[in-house]
Amino acid sequence: MSDLRSHLAAGQVIPAHPLALTAERTLDERHQRALTRYYVAAGAGGIAVGVHTTQFRIRDPQHGLLAPVLSLAAATATEALGANPRPFIRIAGVCGNTKQSVDEARLASDLGYDAALVSLGALHDAPEGTLVDHCRAVGEVLPIFGFYLQPAVGGRVLRYEFWRALAELPEVIAIKIAPFNRYQTLDVLRAVADSGRTDIALYTGNDDQIVLDLLTPFPAFGDNPLELRIVGGLLGQWSVWTHAAVRMLEEIRMARGEREFDAGWLRRAAAITDATGALFDARHAFAGCIAGLHEILRRQRLMAGPWCLDPNETLSHGQLEEIDRVLRVHPELTDDAFVAANVDEWLR
C-alpha cells in the first residue's frame, strides 16, 4: 500500500481507457490491446478501466463486457511493461448499488487491479452517510479512489461534509476531483486539508481546468495550515494525446518550483480547454464526449472506427468541424508523430 501511495503522490498521467469496438459493436480485441500498449509506451502512470470513458453499458447483460475488458487491459499492461516493470497502477471503475459495486471490486481484485474508482451515480438520492458506508464496503475489497463526477454526466452535488467524512476512511488513497465547478473543487480540497490526511493524493478530472488545477498552489482553507496540490490527473481527455500529456506533466513539475509562472502556461491552459471543449462536445452538454475521443483515436489508427455500444451515441451536429478546427489551431497538443511511429507495433 505504501508503494501505491508513493506512486500516486508523485503525480501521474492516468488515462480513462476507452472501448474499441468493431462495426458490429463487438469488442475489437486487437485495437483494445493497442490502446493499452499505447498508454504504457506513452509513459502513463496507470490506466482506469470500466469507467465512464469505457462506457458503462459494458455491464449490460446483452454485452457482458465488464470482465473481458478488465481482464484484457490488465493482461496487456502486464505484457507491455515487460520483465522489469515500472510502477503502474491499474484502477477499476465500480458502480451500481453496494452489492454490485462490491462484486465488481472483487472481480477487479481477482484480476490484479490495485484500486477502485467509486462512481456514486446509482445512489443519486441516498443520504450522504449512506454513500460513505457504500465506499467503506468497497474499501474492504480494494483501496478507494474517490470520485466527484460532474452532474452533467450522471454525478451529483456532494457537500463538504461528505468529503470530510470520506477522508476519514483509511481505505481512501486518492480522490479524482471532476465536478467541473471551482466552488465544488475547493470543497474537496478543504475537506481533505481539514481531515489532516497527508496521504490522500489529489487528482484532477476537471477537463476544463487541467493545467490550472495542476499548477495552482492551493492555500490553507481553514484552521489546518496544510496546503495542498493536485498532483496528477485521471482524465478522459488524457485517453488521447497521452504522450503529450506526460511531457506536459513533467514540465509542470518543474514549473511548480518557480516563483512566477510564464504567461505561456495560461495560453496553454486555454488551448487545452478549447480542444477539450471540441472533443467532449461541451456545446451540446457533453452528448458526444465519448465519440469525440474515439474520432481522434480513429484518425490515429488506434481504433478502427468511432462506434459506441449505443448506436445513438455519436458525434453531435457540428462537432466534427470543431474537432477539425482545434486540430488545425492547436497542433502542438497532439502526439500524432509518436503514435504514427509506433502504431503498427501496437497493432501486432
C-alpha positions as a Python dict, from the first residue, in 0.01 Angstrom:
ca = {
    (1, 'M'): (0, 0, 0),
    (2, 'S'): (284, 244, 78),
    (3, 'D'): (434, 192, -270),
    (4, 'L'): (94, 259, -422),
    (5, 'R'): (51, 578, -222),
    (6, 'S'): (402, 696, -313),
    (7, 'H'): (337, 635, -681),
    (8, 'L'): (15, 835, -673),
    (9, 'A'): (167, 1112, -460),
    (10, 'A'): (439, 1165, -720),
    (11, 'G'): (170, 1266, -970),
    (12, 'Q'): (78, 1052, -1269),
    (13, 'V'): (-93, 1072, -1605),
    (14, 'I'): (-375, 817, -1581),
    (15, 'P'): (-590, 786, -1896),
    (16, 'A'): (-950, 675, -1867),
    (17, 'H'): (-938, 374, -2102),
    (18, 'P'): (-1181, 380, -2398),
    (19, 'L'): (-1355, 80, -2551),
    (20, 'A'): (-1254, -29, -2903),
    (21, 'L'): (-1538, -186, -3100),
    (22, 'T'): (-1592, -341, -3441),
    (23, 'A'): (-1851, -206, -3682),
    (24, 'E'): (-2083, -474, -3542),
    (25, 'R'): (-2030, -325, -3194),
    (26, 'T'): (-1845, -625, -3054),
    (27, 'L'): (-1516, -600, -2867),
    (28, 'D'): (-1225, -531, -3101),
    (29, 'E'): (-950, -707, -2907),
    (30, 'R'): (-673, -608, -3148),
    (31, 'H'): (-736, -236, -3114),
    (32, 'Q'): (-821, -266, -2745),
    (33, 'R'): (-479, -416, -2683),
    (34, 'A'): (-320, -147, -2899),
    (35, 'L'): (-475, 123, -2682),
    (36, 'T'): (-332, -27, -2364),
    (37, 'R'): (12, -67, -2525),
    (38, 'Y'): (-7, 296, -2634),
    (39, 'Y'): (-71, 418, -2280),
    (40, 'V'): (218, 215, -2141),
    (41, 'A'): (455, 328, -2416),
    (42, 'A'): (345, 691, -2377),
    (43, 'G'): (465, 689, -2015),
    (44, 'A'): (130, 688, -1838),
    (45, 'G'): (146, 603, -1470),
    (46, 'G'): (-157, 377, -1488),
    (47, 'I'): (-493, 322, -1652),
    (48, 'A'): (-853, 341, -1534),
    (49, 'V'): (-1080, 78, -1690),
    (50, 'G'): (-1455, 25, -1661),
    (51, 'V'): (-1512, 397, -1610),
    (52, 'H'): (-1733, 644, -1799),
    (53, 'T'): (-1494, 662, -2095),
    (54, 'T'): (-1500, 281, -2120),
    (55, 'Q'): (-1882, 310, -2145),
    (56, 'F'): (-2095, 198, -1853),
    (57, 'R'): (-2300, -19, -2092),
    (58, 'I'): (-2025, -282, -2087),
    (59, 'R'): (-2212, -406, -1779),
    (60, 'D'): (-2539, -464, -1964),
    (61, 'P'): (-2622, -837, -1989),
    (62, 'Q'): (-2663, -807, -2365),
    (63, 'H'): (-2296, -704, -2390),
    (64, 'G'): (-2137, -879, -2092),
    (65, 'L'): (-1808, -699, -2146),
    (66, 'L'): (-1704, -589, -1797),
    (67, 'A'): (-1494, -896, -1711),
    (68, 'P'): (-1343, -938, -2062),
    (69, 'V'): (-1245, -571, -2084),
    (70, 'L'): (-1096, -558, -1733),
    (71, 'S'): (-907, -881, -1794),
    (72, 'L'): (-774, -777, -2134),
    (73, 'A'): (-645, -441, -2008),
    (74, 'A'): (-473, -590, -1704),
    (75, 'A'): (-307, -869, -1901),
    (76, 'T'): (-197, -640, -2184),
    (77, 'A'): (-50, -384, -1944),
    (78, 'T'): (150, -657, -1771),
    (79, 'E'): (279, -784, -2105),
    (80, 'A'): (366, -432, -2225),
    (81, 'L'): (554, -344, -1906),
    (82, 'G'): (785, -642, -1958),
    (83, 'A'): (1005, -840, -1724),
    (84, 'N'): (1120, -538, -1519),
    (85, 'P'): (801, -336, -1480),
    (86, 'R'): (796, 23, -1360),
    (87, 'P'): (524, 133, -1117),
    (88, 'F'): (190, 133, -1298),
    (89, 'I'): (-147, 149, -1122),
    (90, 'R'): (-447, -44, -1251),
    (91, 'I'): (-772, 123, -1144),
    (92, 'A'): (-1113, -37, -1198),
    (93, 'G'): (-1429, 168, -1213),
    (94, 'V'): (-1705, 25, -995),
    (95, 'C'): (-2065, 138, -1000),
    (96, 'G'): (-2420, 39, -910),
    (97, 'N'): (-2566, -34, -568),
    (98, 'T'): (-2344, -154, -288),
    (99, 'K'): (-2373, -522, -376),
    (100, 'Q'): (-2292, -461, -740),
    (101, 'S'): (-2003, -230, -656),
    (102, 'V'): (-1853, -477, -408),
    (103, 'D'): (-1891, -760, -659),
    (104, 'E'): (-1719, -553, -926),
    (105, 'A'): (-1440, -467, -683),
    (106, 'R'): (-1390, -837, -608),
    (107, 'L'): (-1372, -915, -979),
    (108, 'A'): (-1116, -638, -1029),
    (109, 'S'): (-912, -755, -731),
    (110, 'D'): (-905, -1109, -869),
    (111, 'L'): (-778, -969, -1200),
    (112, 'G'): (-492, -783, -1034),
    (113, 'Y'): (-632, -430, -1008),
    (114, 'D'): (-489, -202, -741),
    (115, 'A'): (-775, 33, -661),
    (116, 'A'): (-1142, 104, -726),
    (117, 'L'): (-1272, 432, -865),
    (118, 'V'): (-1612, 453, -699),
    (119, 'S'): (-1898, 601, -903),
    (120, 'L'): (-2195, 706, -691),
    (121, 'G'): (-2439, 769, -975),
    (122, 'A'): (-2667, 476, -882),
    (123, 'L'): (-2714, 622, -532),
    (124, 'H'): (-2832, 957, -657),
    (125, 'D'): (-3096, 1007, -389),
    (126, 'A'): (-2923, 830, -100),
    (127, 'P'): (-2820, 1027, 212),
    (128, 'E'): (-2454, 1119, 217),
    (129, 'G'): (-2398, 895, 518),
    (130, 'T'): (-2514, 601, 308),
    (131, 'L'): (-2261, 699, 41),
    (132, 'V'): (-1982, 688, 296),
    (133, 'D'): (-2095, 342, 410),
    (134, 'H'): (-2104, 236, 46),
    (135, 'C'): (-1744, 346, -5),
    (136, 'R'): (-1639, 176, 317),
    (137, 'A'): (-1782, -154, 189),
    (138, 'V'): (-1591, -125, -139),
    (139, 'G'): (-1279, -32, 57),
    (140, 'E'): (-1290, -366, 234),
    (141, 'V'): (-1206, -522, -105),
    (142, 'L'): (-981, -265, -277),
    (143, 'P'): (-826, 70, -186),
    (144, 'I'): (-1057, 356, -285),
    (145, 'F'): (-1006, 626, -544),
    (146, 'G'): (-1282, 872, -455),
    (147, 'F'): (-1465, 1038, -742),
    (148, 'Y'): (-1651, 1368, -769),
    (149, 'L'): (-1833, 1326, -1102),
    (150, 'Q'): (-1994, 1627, -1265),
    (151, 'P'): (-2376, 1623, -1265),
    (152, 'A'): (-2393, 1672, -1645),
    (153, 'V'): (-2283, 1309, -1699),
    (154, 'G'): (-2456, 1140, -1408),
    (155, 'G'): (-2292, 1273, -1093),
    (156, 'R'): (-2448, 1462, -806),
    (157, 'V'): (-2352, 1761, -596),
    (158, 'L'): (-2175, 1644, -280),
    (159, 'R'): (-2123, 1871, 17),
    (160, 'Y'): (-1804, 1949, 203),
    (161, 'E'): (-1936, 1731, 486),
    (162, 'F'): (-1939, 1423, 262),
    (163, 'W'): (-1579, 1471, 152),
    (164, 'R'): (-1472, 1537, 510),
    (165, 'A'): (-1627, 1206, 617),
    (166, 'L'): (-1482, 1022, 318),
    (167, 'A'): (-1135, 1149, 401),
    (168, 'E'): (-1164, 977, 738),
    (169, 'L'): (-1177, 635, 571),
    (170, 'P'): (-827, 484, 585),
    (171, 'E'): (-901, 292, 264),
    (172, 'V'): (-910, 617, 62),
    (173, 'I'): (-580, 661, -119),
    (174, 'A'): (-676, 927, -374),
    (175, 'I'): (-964, 1143, -496),
    (176, 'K'): (-1047, 1236, -854),
    (177, 'I'): (-1200, 1584, -848),
    (178, 'A'): (-1421, 1626, -1153),
    (179, 'P'): (-1727, 1843, -1080),
    (180, 'F'): (-1626, 2099, -1348),
    (181, 'N'): (-1701, 2360, -1081),
    (182, 'R'): (-1442, 2564, -889),
    (183, 'Y'): (-1651, 2601, -574),
    (184, 'Q'): (-1708, 2225, -551),
    (185, 'T'): (-1342, 2157, -631),
    (186, 'L'): (-1244, 2372, -335),
    (187, 'D'): (-1490, 2185, -113),
    (188, 'V'): (-1289, 1865, -169),
    (189, 'L'): (-955, 2036, -109),
    (190, 'R'): (-1077, 2198, 213),
    (191, 'A'): (-1226, 1872, 339),
    (192, 'V'): (-901, 1682, 284),
    (193, 'A'): (-698, 1960, 445),
    (194, 'D'): (-928, 1973, 747),
    (195, 'S'): (-903, 1595, 787),
    (196, 'G'): (-529, 1628, 843),
    (197, 'R'): (-465, 1347, 596),
    (198, 'T'): (-141, 1395, 405),
    (199, 'D'): (-151, 1057, 232),
    (200, 'I'): (-451, 1117, 4),
    (201, 'A'): (-335, 1200, -348),
    (202, 'L'): (-548, 1459, -525),
    (203, 'Y'): (-610, 1416, -897),
    (204, 'T'): (-786, 1642, -1140),
    (205, 'G'): (-1072, 1517, -1350),
    (206, 'N'): (-1170, 1873, -1440),
    (207, 'D'): (-1106, 1850, -1811),
    (208, 'D'): (-1192, 2219, -1842),
    (209, 'Q'): (-920, 2325, -1594),
    (210, 'I'): (-642, 2067, -1628),
    (211, 'V'): (-340, 2299, -1636),
    (212, 'L'): (-464, 2542, -1371),
    (213, 'D'): (-553, 2256, -1136),
    (214, 'L'): (-201, 2114, -1171),
    (215, 'L'): (-19, 2447, -1139),
    (216, 'T'): (-212, 2604, -851),
    (217, 'P'): (-54, 2603, -502),
    (218, 'F'): (-382, 2594, -313),
    (219, 'P'): (-384, 2793, 13),
    (220, 'A'): (-492, 2669, 352),
    (221, 'F'): (-870, 2694, 368),
    (222, 'G'): (-931, 2658, 742),
    (223, 'D'): (-765, 2622, 1079),
    (224, 'N'): (-537, 2348, 949),
    (225, 'P'): (-237, 2518, 781),
    (226, 'L'): (-195, 2228, 538),
    (227, 'E'): (-157, 2349, 179),
    (228, 'L'): (-248, 2104, -93),
    (229, 'R'): (-164, 2040, -455),
    (230, 'I'): (-345, 1847, -722),
    (231, 'V'): (-56, 1628, -831),
    (232, 'G'): (-182, 1442, -1137),
    (233, 'G'): (-483, 1363, -1348),
    (234, 'L'): (-720, 1077, -1415),
    (235, 'L'): (-884, 1209, -1727),
    (236, 'G'): (-1090, 1112, -2025),
    (237, 'Q'): (-909, 1388, -2213),
    (238, 'W'): (-580, 1208, -2148),
    (239, 'S'): (-708, 898, -2327),
    (240, 'V'): (-590, 1083, -2639),
    (241, 'W'): (-261, 1266, -2695),
    (242, 'T'): (-126, 1081, -2391),
    (243, 'H'): (241, 1114, -2478),
    (244, 'A'): (199, 1491, -2499),
    (245, 'A'): (20, 1489, -2162),
    (246, 'V'): (309, 1301, -2000),
    (247, 'R'): (556, 1558, -2131),
    (248, 'M'): (333, 1841, -2010),
    (249, 'L'): (306, 1699, -1657),
    (250, 'E'): (685, 1671, -1642),
    (251, 'E'): (712, 2038, -1742),
    (252, 'I'): (453, 2134, -1481),
    (253, 'R'): (652, 1956, -1209),
    (254, 'M'): (949, 2178, -1298),
    (255, 'A'): (735, 2492, -1322),
    (256, 'R'): (592, 2434, -973),
    (257, 'G'): (932, 2520, -827),
    (258, 'E'): (941, 2859, -995),
    (259, 'R'): (836, 3171, -808),
    (260, 'E'): (640, 3302, -1105),
    (261, 'F'): (491, 3112, -1397),
    (262, 'D'): (549, 3217, -1754),
    (263, 'A'): (232, 3351, -1916),
    (264, 'G'): (273, 3078, -2173),
    (265, 'W'): (115, 2840, -1922),
    (266, 'L'): (-205, 3044, -1929),
    (267, 'R'): (-208, 3028, -2308),
    (268, 'R'): (-157, 2653, -2295),
    (269, 'A'): (-432, 2616, -2036),
    (270, 'A'): (-676, 2799, -2262),
    (271, 'A'): (-571, 2597, -2566),
    (272, 'I'): (-624, 2266, -2387),
    (273, 'T'): (-966, 2378, -2260),
    (274, 'D'): (-1060, 2485, -2612),
    (275, 'A'): (-954, 2147, -2753),
    (276, 'T'): (-1132, 1958, -2478),
    (277, 'G'): (-1450, 2152, -2545),
    (278, 'A'): (-1450, 2020, -2901),
    (279, 'L'): (-1358, 1662, -2811),
    (280, 'F'): (-1606, 1648, -2522),
    (281, 'D'): (-1881, 1829, -2709),
    (282, 'A'): (-1933, 2093, -2441),
    (283, 'R'): (-2155, 2284, -2684),
    (284, 'H'): (-2416, 2007, -2660),
    (285, 'A'): (-2388, 1932, -2287),
    (286, 'F'): (-2124, 1660, -2349),
    (287, 'A'): (-2355, 1441, -2558),
    (288, 'G'): (-2067, 1347, -2791),
    (289, 'C'): (-1792, 1325, -2529),
    (290, 'I'): (-1701, 960, -2590),
    (291, 'A'): (-1750, 974, -2966),
    (292, 'G'): (-1520, 1277, -2985),
    (293, 'L'): (-1236, 1087, -2819),
    (294, 'H'): (-1300, 792, -3049),
    (295, 'E'): (-1271, 1019, -3352),
    (296, 'I'): (-917, 1121, -3250),
    (297, 'L'): (-817, 759, -3189),
    (298, 'R'): (-970, 656, -3521),
    (299, 'R'): (-761, 913, -3705),
    (300, 'Q'): (-450, 779, -3532),
    (301, 'R'): (-546, 419, -3627),
    (302, 'L'): (-574, 322, -3261),
    (303, 'M'): (-941, 246, -3326),
    (304, 'A'): (-1098, 102, -3638),
    (305, 'G'): (-1395, 336, -3605),
    (306, 'P'): (-1572, 571, -3363),
    (307, 'W'): (-1851, 330, -3272),
    (308, 'C'): (-2011, 322, -2924),
    (309, 'L'): (-2224, 44, -2777),
    (310, 'D'): (-2527, 269, -2804),
    (311, 'P'): (-2584, 331, -3177),
    (312, 'N'): (-2736, 668, -3088),
    (313, 'E'): (-2416, 782, -2916),
    (314, 'T'): (-2238, 961, -3199),
    (315, 'L'): (-2074, 1291, -3281),
    (316, 'S'): (-2310, 1583, -3240),
    (317, 'H'): (-2404, 1820, -3520),
    (318, 'G'): (-2104, 2042, -3588),
    (319, 'Q'): (-1871, 1851, -3355),
    (320, 'L'): (-1659, 1711, -3639),
    (321, 'E'): (-1597, 2062, -3766),
    (322, 'E'): (-1500, 2172, -3415),
    (323, 'I'): (-1252, 1885, -3389),
    (324, 'D'): (-1104, 1980, -3725),
    (325, 'R'): (-1069, 2338, -3602),
    (326, 'V'): (-884, 2259, -3280),
    (327, 'L'): (-652, 2020, -3461),
    (328, 'R'): (-570, 2298, -3705),
    (329, 'V'): (-513, 2573, -3448),
    (330, 'H'): (-358, 2367, -3163),
    (331, 'P'): (-139, 2104, -3335),
    (332, 'E'): (115, 2124, -3052),
    (333, 'L'): (-131, 1946, -2820),
    (334, 'T'): (-129, 1624, -3022),
    (335, 'D'): (109, 1330, -3025),
    (336, 'D'): (39, 1221, -3383),
    (337, 'A'): (406, 1170, -3474),
    (338, 'F'): (468, 948, -3170),
    (339, 'V'): (163, 735, -3246),
    (340, 'A'): (241, 711, -3619),
    (341, 'A'): (591, 583, -3541),
    (342, 'N'): (462, 305, -3315),
    (343, 'V'): (104, 214, -3402),
    (344, 'D'): (195, -79, -3629),
    (345, 'E'): (386, -239, -3341),
    (346, 'W'): (96, -184, -3101),
    (347, 'L'): (-145, -341, -3351),
    (348, 'R'): (68, -654, -3396),
}
